[in-house]
Amino acid sequence: MLSAFDVAEYILKRKGAMTAMKLQKLVYYSQAWAAVWDEEPLFDEKIEAWANGPVIRDLFEKHKGEYKVETVGGDSARLNDVNRETVDAVLDHYGDKSAQWLIELTHLEDPWIQAREGLEPFEQSNREITLGSMADYYSSLL
């Protein structure tokens, strides 16, 4: 199975350097839509419902302190044709949006809202956004 680092590296190779926040959201949406279109996850890393939206903690730790991310050390060549098609579709739809726009969008969507239920707006949390909640919500948008 791929890692979130492999997916992030592919995104960076396709779109170039970007903010850490934007990269996190694009990796999140890649995972969410893979659950719908491919009926399986792209990677195993847990996605957490942080105050600024979905975050993969391991990926965050890798680029912590960086505003712009150029590489995360993943292997983009590990993505197969199906994986690339999924991520490319995500990039075609979300890739030109700003980090702030993507954060605000995730805050309107059920997976993040449900994972943060009962928390204050800026309260820290490591609650998981489950693959099931992503698959249920995003499949309802089709």
URFEN-V484860 format. One record per run of one state. SS is the DSSP state (H for helix, E for strand, - for the rest). FROM is the first residue (numbers start at 1). LEN is the number of residues. If there is no record, write none. Layout:
((SS:FROM:LEN) (SS:FROM:LEN))
This chain:
((-:1:1) (E:2:1) (-:3:1) (H:4:12) (-:16:2) (E:18:2) (H:20:18) (-:38:5) (E:43:1) (-:44:4) (E:48:3) (-:51:2) (E:53:3) (-:56:1) (H:57:7) (-:64:4) (E:68:2) (-:70:6) (H:76:3) (-:79:2) (H:81:14) (-:95:4) (H:99:8) (-:107:3) (H:110:6) (-:116:12) (E:128:1) (-:129:2) (H:131:9) (-:140:3))
